[in-house]
């Protein structure tokens, strides 16, 4: 029994100390393998990607990491689908879906059903795909994951369009529109409107088509002259023409040509029409449906066989356990018959176990004595034991040597020793409990042995009291050391924070000096330009008046004079437009370079935003489209106008930089109740990863090169909004885009 206790203790120590580190290292290796597999898949190296996915799955199963195992299986399924190995694809995703549903992991089961539906849609088994789209939608509903429900509605809608099941597609896109409007996701709103317009055009229902097309047009008409706006206006013209409303049809046809003049000829000739995918023949549809049913049946049979095999394995294990329990009961009955001899032996074993426990506990105490006070107590104990026994002197000297060698490892092993001690105590308690039951059953036969056990218990209690007193001394010493360490740690943290604050203040001062110099330069340029522009503007007006007066006195009428008069009017018109444009630029520079007063001043937030956009126009005009959604009658707010202008420039500039290709930046300004104004700046870029999101407002943190940015823009932006007693929120999703939400008070409390 002594050997068994030692073995158990050593196994627990090794298992607890190394298990966690091994798991963490293995998770990192699995993630690396999955990343390599995804890269190989993107490069078209499917065989190597499949091998890496299988390696990652095997490793994840060994450490029972469900999430990593699912990611590896999903990658494997995508590879099978790309290779058109539909039998393997269906078998894998169906097994994942059923397994996830049994474990109530609805995220895994929903994604697996979604992938399964896409697979059936790819082989033109549209009805079977619809069945699994509905299952995936139900799974996402259970976890209230609306983005998943939106993506399924979109995929199911196009699946019905490919099947020419337009009524079902209409239902899918209406559901998509409702969900997108609920979550304010403009991308999916546009997709829903496009799908509904296409469906009603194919169904020849101009009344419904015009309703959704008009709502779509009103939603995007402020975005400028884009091909999308022109196309929507064109389809509105077609719908109104079919309804016999000729005037509206001509009106929207002119709007379409104006918004997209490159397609003017096609719009006038009515040659642009929606084209549904070619309709699959009934024979091909039946063939695809039968093939899908066969794939599904084969997959279900394989899954059933796998479950039966696992069930048999579990049954075999249970039978072995039952056999072992019967054998243990038989051995226990035999041991009861041995009577006094077994009890004597058990009492001796109990005593040995107790001695082992005392030795283990004593070794643990020795390892914890790294403080000066603990070592003094150990030295005192050693001197006392030296007088009693020479053998005790030798043991204490050896233990002290072990303590000195392992002093640096004690902190990391404290929890292990507590666990070991607890398990040893539990083992002793269990053994003593068993012996106590046996003693009661053999009470008449073991009277003398009870006296011996009682005496042993008295000795054990005395020993336990000594242990408790020693533990109390050590605990006090440990508490004192812990308080000292915590105090030192707190002082170090305060020093580091003070140093960091000093660095941030220094950087902010440098940036403020730069901005101040830039503001002075800009203000000077704006001031110098203003007077010459006024001279030009006034001169153009005089030239226009004098020219009109001159032509009134010209009595001769001929083509040359008329042509000169027309040219002069055009030149005067162009000059006016140029001076107006320069006025706008100068006004934007004036707002940007405005040096704020000591107190807050009232300002038109829409005017400040337009000034910022005017300054940023060279940066975004070839890369982004600006969509303005400004409410009417926005009240003036108390602010430092130049600082708010700088906030808008920083955030919009970052949004333009986040666009990988030509994209859209949507700016919304609205009043919130009667106390605040909210500004939302949203881009459809690549989004911000979580690791960057956590540090993006920290000073000097940037993902740009040294020549592109300093890392102070967003930090200064956050400070300026805080200075205005406002609130800055960030919402982002990788792959969809980023939105900055700024809320500013209309009135500042001074």
N, C-alpha and C positions, 0 to 999 in steps of 0.2 A: 504493500500500500504506500509505503514511503517513496518507492521508485515511481509509482503511478502519479503521485502528487507532484513530484519534481518534473516529470515529463509534461504534465498538463500545464504547469506554470511556465515552463520554457516555451511550449507551443503558443500559449496565449501572448507571451511577450513578443515573440517574433511575428506573429500574425498581426497584432495591433500596430506594431511599430512600422512594418514594411507595407502592410496592405494598402493604406491610403496613398502613399507615395507611388506605389506600383500602378494603382488605378489612374492616378492623375497623369503619369507619364504615358500610360497606354492610351488614354483619351486623346492626348496631344498627337500621338503617332497615328491614331485612327483618323483624326481630322486632317492631318497632312496627307494621308493616303487618299481620302475622299477628294481633297482639293486637286491632287494630281489627276485623279480619275475624271473629275469634271473638266479640267483643262484638256485632257486627251480626247474626251468626248466632243468638246467644242472644236477641236482641230481635226476631227474625223477619224481619229485612231481608235475605232470601236473595240477591237480585240484587246488592246492594252487597257483601255478604260474599263472593260468588263472584268478583266483580271484584278485590277485594283479595287473595284467595287466588291468583288467576292472576298478579297483579303480583308477589307474593312468590315464587312458583315460578319465574317468568322471571328475576328477579334472583338467586335462589339458584343457578340453572343457570349463569348467567354467571360466577359466582365459584367454581363447582364445589363448593358446600357441600351434601353429600348429606343431612345431617340436616335442614337447613332446607327443602330441596326436598321431602323426605318429609313434613314437617309441613304444608306448603302443600297437597300432593296429598291428604293425609288429610282436611284441612278441606274441600277441594273435593268429595271423595267423600261426606262427611257431608251436605253441602248437596244433592248430587244425590239421595241417599237420602231426605232429608226432602221433596224436591220430587217424589219417586216417578219420577225419571228413571232407571229401573233399568238401561237399556242403557248409559248413561254411567257409572253406578256400578260395574257389573260390569267394564266395559272398563278403568276406571281402577285398581281394586283388583287385578284379575288381572295387569295390566301391572306394577304395583308388586311383586306377590308373585314373579312370574317373574324380574324384574330383580334383586330383592333376593337371591333364591336363587342366581342366577348369580354374583353378587358375593360370595356366602357371608356376606351381611349378614342373619343369621337373625332378628334382632329385627324388621327392616322386613318381611321376608317373612311372619313369623308374624302380626304385627298386620294385614297386608293380607289374609291368608287368613281371619283371625278376622272382619274387617269383611265380607269376601265371604260367609262363612257366615251372618252376621247378616242380610245382604241377602236371601239365598235363603230363610232362615227367615221373613222378613217377607212374602214373597210365597207362603208355604205350600208351598214346594218343600223339604219336610223331609228327604228322602233326599239331595238335592244339598247341603243345608246340613250334614248329618252328614258327608259326604265331606270338606268343607272344614274342619269343626271338627277332624277327625282330622289333616289336613295341618298346621293351625296348632299343634295339640298336639305333633306331631313336631318342628316347628321350635323350639318353646320347650324341648323336651327336649334339643335339641342345645346350647343355651346354658345349660341347667340353671336356667331362670327359673321357679321353682315358683309364684309368684303368678299368672303368665300361665296356667300349667297349671290352677290352681284356678279362675280365671275362665272358662276354656273348658269345664271339667267342669260348672260350674254352668249355663252357657248351653246346652250340649249336652243336659243333663238336661231342662231345660224345653222345648227343641225336641222331644225325644222324647215328653214329656208332651202337648204340643200335637198331636203326630201319633198319640197313643194307642198308642205303642210302649213299653209300661210296663216290659217286661223290659230293654230297652236303657237306659231312664231309670234303672232300679234300679242297673245297672252304673255309670252316670255318677255317681250320687249316692254310691255306696259309695266310688268313687275320690276324689270330692270330700271325703268324710269322712276318708279316710286321709291325704290331703294336709293338710287343715286341722288334724288332730290332730298331725301331724308338726311343723308350724310354729306350733302353739298360737295359731291365729287363730280366736277364739270366734265371730265373726260368721258365717264360712263353716261352722263346726260346726253352728250353729243352722239355717242354710239346708239343710245336708245332712239333718239329722234331720227337718225339716219335709217335705222332698221324699220321704224314705223312708216316713214315716208316711202321707202322702197316697197313695203308690203301693200300699202293702200294704192300705190301706183300700179302694182301688179294685179290687185283685186278690182281695179277700176272703181274706187270709191273716193272721188275727188273731195267730197264734203269733209270726211274724216281726215283725209290727207292734208287738206288746206288748214285744218285746225292745228295739227301738230307742226306743219311746216311754218305757219305763222308764229307759233310759240317759239320755235327754234330760231326763226329770223329775229324776233324781238330780243332773244337771249344774246345773239352774237352780232347784232347790227352795229354796235358801238365799237367793234374791234378793228374797223378800218376797211380798206378795199382788199379783201382776201378772196381767193377762188371759192372757198366754202360758202361765204355769204352770197356770192354771185350765183352759185349753183342752187342754193336754197331759194333765192328769189326767182330763179328760172323755173323751178318746179312749182312754186306758188303760181306763176303765170300759167303753167300748163293746167294745174288744178282749176283755176278760175275760168280758163277758157273752156274746159270740159263742162263746167257748171253754167256756162252762158254769160258770165259776168265779164264782158269784153273790156270794159274800162279798167277794172282792176287787173286783168290779165296784161294789158298794155303797160299799165303803171309799173308792175313788178318786172316786166320784161326790160323796160328802160333801166330800172334799178340794177338788174342783173348785168346789163351791158356796161353800166357806169362802174359797178364794183369790179368787174373782170372784163375789161375791153378786149383782151386777147381772144376771148371766146364769142365775140359779138356775132360773127358770121354763123357759128354753130347754134347760138341761141335763136337767131332770127329764123333760121331754116328748120328749127325744131328737130335737129338730128341727134341731140343728146337725150338718151333714155336709160332708165335702170335696166340692167340685164341680169335676170336670175340665173343661177347656175343651171347648166343643161340638165334636163330631167332624166333620171335613171330609169331604164325600162323596167316593166313589171317583172320580167324574167330575172334580170340582174338583181333586183331588190329581193326577190324570193330566195335566190341563190345566196346572197349575202346574209339574209336572216337565218337561213339553215346553217350556214357556216358559223355564224355567231353562236347559235344554239349548240352546235357541236363543240365549239371551243369551250363554252360555258359548262356543258355537261362533263366533258373530259376533265376540266379543272376541278369541278365539284367532286368527281370520283376520286381524283388524286388526293384532294384535301380530306375526304372521308377515310380513305385508306391510311393516310398519315395519322389521322386522329385515332383510328382503331389500333394502329401499331403503338402509339403513345399510351393508349388505354391499357393494352396488354402489358406493356412495360411497367406501368404503375401498379397493375394488379399483381405482377410478379414480385415487385418490391414489397407490397403490402403482405403477401404470403410469407416472404422471408422474415419480415418484422414479426408477424404472428408466431412463426416458428421460434424465433429468438425469445419472444416473451414467454412462450410455453416452457422453453428450456430453462429460462431464468426462474419461473415459478417452481419448476421441478427441483432446481438446485436449492431454492429457498426452503422448500419443504424438507429436503434432505438435511440441510444445515440445522433446521429446528430440532431434528431428531438427535443431533450430536450432543445437545445439552450443555453440560458444564464445560467440556473441552472447547467447544466453539466460543462460549462466552469468555473463557479465559483468554483464548487467542484474540478475540475481538477487543477485549479490554487492553491487552498488550498493544494491539495494532492502534487502538485509540490513543494510547499513551504516546506511541511513536509518532502518530500524526500530530498530536499536540506539540511534541518536542520539535517536529519539523516546522510547524507553524511558528513556534517561538523563534527558531533559528532564522526562518525566512523573514519574519518581522524584524528581528534584530539586525539582519543584513540590510533591510530597507531603511531602517533608522540610521544606520551608519552612513549610507550613501547620501542621505539628506543633510548631513552635518557639514555644510560648507561655510557657514557663518562662524565668526570667532567665538561667539557664545556657545554654539553647539560643540565646537572642538574642545572648549574648556570643559564642558560637561562630559564629553567622551574621555578626556584625559583623567578627570576625577574618577569616573567609573572604572577605568582601567587600573588606576592605582588601588582602588578598593578591592577589585577582583584579584589583583596580584597577591594580596595578602592571603586570600582564601585558597588559591590554587595556581600552580605554575602553568598548568595546561591552559587556564583561562588567559594568563598573560600572553602566551604565544598566539592564541586565537585573536585577541584584541589587537596585537601588533600587526598581524596579517590583515585584519579588517581595516585598520587605519591606513595601511599601505594601499589597499584597494580604493579607499575613499579619496586619497590624494591623487590617484591615477584617474579616477572617474569624476572628479569634481566638476569639470566643464560639461559633463553629459547629464547631470542630475536634473536640470530643469526640464529637459525634453522627455525624461523617463518617469517623472513624478506620477503622471496619470496611469502609466503602465503598472507601477508598483501598487497604486491604490486598487486597480482592477485585480491584480494578482492576489493582494491581501484579502479583498472581498470574496473572491472565488474560493480561496483557501478556507476562510471562515465559514462560507456556505457549505463546503464539503464536510468540515468538522461537525457543523450543526446537523447535517443530514445523517452522518454516521452515528452521532450521539442519539439522534431521534430513533434510528433503527434499533440501536442497542437498548434504548429505553423501552421500546415496545417489546422486545424479546425478554427483557428482564421482568416486565409485568406478567408475561405469559408463563414464565418459569420461576415465579416468585418463591414458591415453596422450596424448589430445588436449589435456589441461588441466594439464600439468606446471607451466608458468609461473604459472598462476592459483593453484595450490596454495601456491606460495611466498608469493604475495600474501596469501592467506587466513590462512596461518600467522602472518605478521607482524601481520595484523589481530587475530588471536586473542590474541597477546601483549599488544597494546595494550588489548584488552578485559579481559584478566585484571588488568592493572595498574589499569584504571579500577574494576573490581569490588572489588579490594582496598581502594581508597580509599573506595568506597561502604560496604564492610563496617565499616571503622574508624569512619567517620562514624556509621553506624547504631549501633555499640556505644556511642559517646558519648551519642547521643540516648536509647537504651534505658535507660542508667544514670540519666539525668536524669528520664526518665518514671517509673522505678521509685521514685526518691526522692519525686517529687511524689505518686505513688499512695499511698505509705506515710503521707505527711503527711495526705492527705485521709482515709485510713482511720482514722488516729488521732483526727482531729478529729470524724469521724462517730461513732466509738465513744464519745467523751466526751459528745457531744450526746445520743446515745441513753441513756446512763447518767443524764444530768440529767433527761431526759424521763421515764424510768422512776421515778426518785426522786420527781419531782413527782406522777406518777400514783399512786404508792404512798401519798404523803402525803394526797392527796385521798380515796383509798379508806379510809384509816385514819380520817380525819376523819368521813366519812359513817357508817362503821361505829360510831364512838363515839356519834354522834348517835342512831343507831338503837338502840344498846344502852341509852342513857339513857332513850329512850322506852319500850323494852320493860321496863326495870327499874321505871320509874314505874307502867306498866300492871300489872306483876306485883304490886307493893306494894298498889295499889288493889284488884286482884282478890282478893289474899290477905285483905285486910281485910274485904271484903264477905263472902267465904266464911266467915271466922271469926265475923263478927257474925251470919250467918244460922244457923250450926250450932246454937247453944244454943236459940234459939226453936223451931227445928224439932224438937229433942229433946224440949222441953216439950210440943209438940203431939203428937208420936208417943207419948210416955209417957201423956199425958192420954187419948188415944184408946183405948189399951189398958185404962186404968182404967175409962173409960166403958163399954167393951165388957163387962168383967167385972161391973161393977155392974148393967148392964142385964140381963145373963143371970141374975144373982142375984135381981134384982127380979122378973123374969118367972117365976122358979121359985116365988115366993111368991104369985103371982096365981092364985087358984083358979078365978076366973070365966072362962069361955071364951066369947068372942063374936067376931064378924067385925071389929069396930073394933079390939079389942086385937090380934088377929092381924095386921091391916093395919099398926098402929103398930109392932109387933115387926118386921115385914118391912121397913118404911121405915127403922127404926133400923139394921138390919143393912146395908141398902144404903148408908146415909149413912156408917156406920163403914168399910165396904169402900172407898168412894170416897175417904174421908179418908186411909186407909192408902195407897192408890195414889198420892194426891197427895204425901204426905210422902215416900214412897219415891222418887218422881220428883225431888222437890226435893233429896233426899240425893244422887242421882246427879249432878244439875247442880252442886251444891256440891263434890262430889268431883272433877268435871271441872275446875272453876275452881281447886281446890287444886293439881291436877297441873299445870295450865297456868301458875299463878303461882309454882310451887315454885322457890325460890332454891337452886341447886345448891351442894353442898359443894366444898371444895378438891379432894377426891379423888373418883374414880368410886364410885357406889353401885349395888347390885343393884336391878333393876327388872323388872317384868313388862311386856314389850313389847306384849302384847295389851291390857293395861289402859291403857297409854299411848296406844295407837291409839284405843281406845274413848273415852277422855277427849277426844282431839282431835276425833273425830266428833261427840261431844256438843256441843262448843263451836261446831262448824261447821254444826250441824243447821239453824238458821234460814237459812243461806245456801243449802244444797243441797236442802231438803225439797220445794221447788216446781220444782226444775230438774234434779235428778239422782237416780238410784236407786243406792244403795250395795250392792254385792255383796261379801260377806266370804267369803274362802276361807282360813280359819286352820287350820293343822295342830294336832293335839292335842299336849299335853305339850311346848310350846315352853319351853325353859329361860330362866331369868332371865339378863339380860346386865348387864355393868358399863357404866354410862353416867351422864350428867347428865340426869336424867329431864325436867326442864323444857326443856332444849335439844332433845332428841329430839322432845318434844311440839310445839315450835315448828317443827321440820323437817316433821313430818306436816301441820301446819296450813297451812304455806306451799305445799307441793306439792299437797295436795288442793284447797285454795282456788284455785290456778291451774288445776287440772283442771276445776273447776266453771265458772270464767270462760271456758274454752276451748270449752264446749258452746254451739253456736248455738241449739239447742232442747233439749227434754227428752232426756236421754241416760243413760248408765250409767258408773259409776266402779267398777272391780273392784279390790279390795285383797286381795293374797295375802301370807300370812306363813308361812314354812316354815324348817326347820333345814337348813343345808347342811353335810353331814358332821358332825363333832363340834366344830367350831371357830367357825362363823359362823351368823348368822341373816339371811335375805334377805327384804326387804319389796318387793313390786312394786305400784305404784299406776298403774293403766292406765285411760285414758278413751277414749271413742269419738268424740272431737271432730273438729275439722277438721285436726288435725296442725300441724306447725311447718315453715315453708319453710326452705330451706338458709341464706338470708342472715340470718334471725332466729336460727336454731340456733347459728350461729358466735358470736353476741354475747350470747346470753341469760344467760350466767353472769357477764357483766361488770357491775361496779357501776354503778348509775344508768341502765342500759339497760332500757327498758320500751316495750311497744307500747300501753300503756294511757294514758289522759289523766292529767293531773297530779293530779286529784282521786281517781282510781281506784288509783294505785300510785306508788311511789317508785323502783322499779327495783333495790331492795336485797334483796328476798325471796329469790331464787334464789342471789344472791351469798353472802348470810349462810348459807343452807342448805348450800351447798357447803363453806363454811368450817367449819360445825359438824360435818359428816360427816367432814371431814379431821381435825378435832380429836379425833374418836372413832376415828381410825385406820381409818375405813371407806372404802367406795368408792361413788361415785354414777355411774350410767350412764343414758344417754338413748337411747331408740329411738323414732323417729317416722316417720310416712309421711303425706304430705298426702292428706287425704280419708279416712283410716282411723283415725287417732288417735295418742296419745302414751303411752308407758310410761316411768316413772322406776323404776330398779332400785337399791335401797339394800342394801348388804351391810355388816353390822356384826359385829365380833368378839364372841364370847360372853364372853371373858375379856380384860381389858386388861393388857398388860405394863407394870408401873410401873417 
